[in-house]
Amino acid sequence: MKDAAQSKGPRHVAIIMDGKGRWAQQRGRPRLMGHHAGAKRVREIVEACPDYGVEYLTIYAFSTENWKRTQSEVAGLMSLFRRYIEKEANALRAENVRVRFIGDRMQLDPKLVRLMDNLEDRTKDCTRVNLTIAINYGSRDEVGRAIKSLARDVKAGQLDPERIDEQTLTRYLDTCVLPDPDLVIRTSGEARVSNFLLWQSAYAEYEFSETLWPDYSAAEFAKSIDRFKNRDRRFGGVKA
């Protein structure tokens, strides 16, 4: 018989939505078509979360390294983000989904930032699902920004350096109000973490799916949840 730790599903799932460009190229379409298909898939997964007890979903939309892509692809992605927020804002609020954004907003277009701020404010009282979207996010960048902020507080005399521990740093991260992810999923068959939630995922379980993100359905998501339930999570300890 499974113990309680094994049978319990993840509270927080984080997803690296990989394979959108390849999905489009396999169909002889521009890479951006894959990103559009992937954005539609997000809605399906968000809607499925309550069915499996998932309270928090964090998705990796655009990394700090993605600026290296072609100018046309980056511009297309930024346009897609703006349209997604404008199109989905009412539906997300109606479905009781709270939206947060993590990442460095300083490099983003001011219009996009205003849309992000507005969506966060409009959904701040929603409670069914907590959706966090990482845009211009990189875990190393996040930790670097957190340390700078922490150092400023030490310099200002607001923080005793002798009392700094891992929980102190956690409070300065973009994800300070979120629980750590229990399960991190990467689609498309790649087995790397790509600078995503490195600090927060220290004890997360990982799932590497062969499915390209635009094909990663709610049924695939359910299978990932079921596999998580069968894992033995000991957090550095041993079985009794």
N, C-alpha and C positions, 0 to 999 in steps of 0.2 A: 504493500500500500504506500502511495506517495505521502510524504510528510507535507505539512502546511506550506513550507517554503517552496516546495516543488510545484504544488498545485496552484499557487497564487500567480495571477498574470501580472504583467508589468504595469506600473502606474504611469511611468513616463517613457515614451518611445521617441527616439531621435532617428531621423532618416537622412542618409546621403542619397539624394535623388539622381543617380548616375545613369547614363546611357541614353539621354534624350537626343543628342546629336547623332549617335549611331543608329538609333531607331529611325530617324528621318532619312539618313543616308542609305540605309537598307531598302528604303522604299523609293529611292531616287528623288527625294525631296530636299529642300534646303534645311540646314541644321535647325534654323529657327522654328520650323514646323514641329520639330520634336519638342521644343520648349513649350509651344502652345499646347501640344497634346499632354505634356507632363503637368501643366498648370490645371488642366481639367481633371487629371487623376488625383490631384491634391484634394479636391472637393470630396471625392468618393472615400478616400482614406479618412478624412476628418469626420465624415458622417458615420463611418464604421467604428470609430474609437469608443463611443459609449457602449456598444454591443459587447466589447471585450474588456470593459473596466479601465480603459486607458483615459486618464484624466488630462494628461499633458502630451502634446505632440510637437516636436521641434523638427523643422525641415531646413535643409541646407540649400538655399536658393542661389546664392552668389558668394563666392569666396574672395578673399583679398588677392588670391592668385589669378582669379578669372579676368582681371584687367588685362592679362597678357593675350587674351583672345583677340581676334580681328576686331577692328573698330566697328564694322558693320554688325557683328554678332553682339558686341557689348551694347551698342546703341539699341539694337532690337530687343535685347533683354530688359534694358531700362524702360523702354516703351511698354513692354509686356507687363512689367511690374506695375506701372502706372495704371494700365488698363485693367489689370487684375483687381487692384484695390478699388478702383472706381466701380467696376462691374459687380464685385462680390461683397462690397461693404454692407449693403442692406441685407443680403442673404445671410451673411455671417452673424449679424446682430439678431436677425429673426430666428436663427438656429441656436442662439444663446452661446456663441463661440467667442471667447475672449482672445483678442489678437495682441501679440507683443512682437516687437522687432529687436533683434540684437545685431551688433556689428558697429563699425565706425561710420557714422552718418556724415562726417565732415566732407568726404569725397563725393557724396551723392548730390544729384540735382536738387536744388531747393524745392521745386514743385513736388518731386517724389517724397522728400522729407516731410513736407506739409501734409501730403496724403497719408503718410505713415503715422504721423502724430495724430491726425484727425481720426483715423481708424482705431488707434489705441484708445483714444478718449471715448469714442462712440461705443466701444465694446467693453469698457472697463468694469462694468457691473455684470457681465455675462459669466455664467458658471458651468455650463454643460461640458465644454471642452476648452482647454487652454492651448491655443495654437501659437507657437513661437516661430517666426520666420527669420532666418539668418541671412542678412544682405550685407555685402562687404564685410563679411565676418571671417576671421582667422583666429584660431585659438592662441597662437603665439602673440598675435597682435593684441588680442583681448587681455592676455596676462601682462603684456608690456604696458598697456594703458592703465591697467589696475595698479601695477607697481608704481607708476608715476603718480597716480592719485594718492596712493598710500604714502609715498615719500613726501608729498606736499603736506599731508596731514601731520606727519612726523615733524617736519620742519616748522610747521605752525604751532607745534606743541599740543596738538589735539590727539596725538596717539603716542603711547609709550612704546618704543621699539622693543623693549624687553618683554612686552606682553603680546607681541605678534606671533600668531600661530596659523595653521592652515585655515581655520575658520575665519580669521581676520581677512586673509586674502580673498576667501570666497565671497565675503560681503562687498568686495570692490569689483567683482566680475559682472559682466552684462547679465548673467543668469542668476543674480543674487536672490531673486524672489522665487526661483524655481527649484524643485527637488532635482537631485542628480538623475540622469537617465538610467533606467534599469536595462533597457535593450536598445542597442544601436544597430540599425539595418542599413546595409549598403547594397544597392541594386547594381545590375549589369555585369556581375561576375568579377569585378575588381576587388582584391583583398587588401585594401589599405584604408587608413582613416582620414587622410587628406586634411590634417590640421583642423579637425572638427571636434569641439568639446573635449579636448585632451585632458584638462584638469577634472572636469565633471564626470568623465567616463572611466575613472580609475577602476571602478568595480562593476562596470556595466558588462552585460553579455553582448556578444557580437554575432550578427547573422549576415552572411554574405550570400545574396541571392543572385542566381544567374539571369534572372528576368530583367529586361531593360525597364527603366522607370515608367514609360508610358503604358507598358503592359502589366505593371504591378497592381493587380486588382485587389479588391477587398477580400476575395477568396485567398489570394496569396498572402495578404496581411494576416488573415486568420491562421494560416499554416505557420507563419513566423511566430505568432503568439502561442500556439500550441507547442511548438518546439521549445520555446522559452520555458513553458510550464514544466517541462520534463528535465530541465537542467538543475544541477545541484549547486546552489549558490552558498558558499561558505564564508566569503568575505575574509579570507586569510585564516579561518579557523579550521577545525576538523569535525567530522561527523561524530555525534555523541554515540 
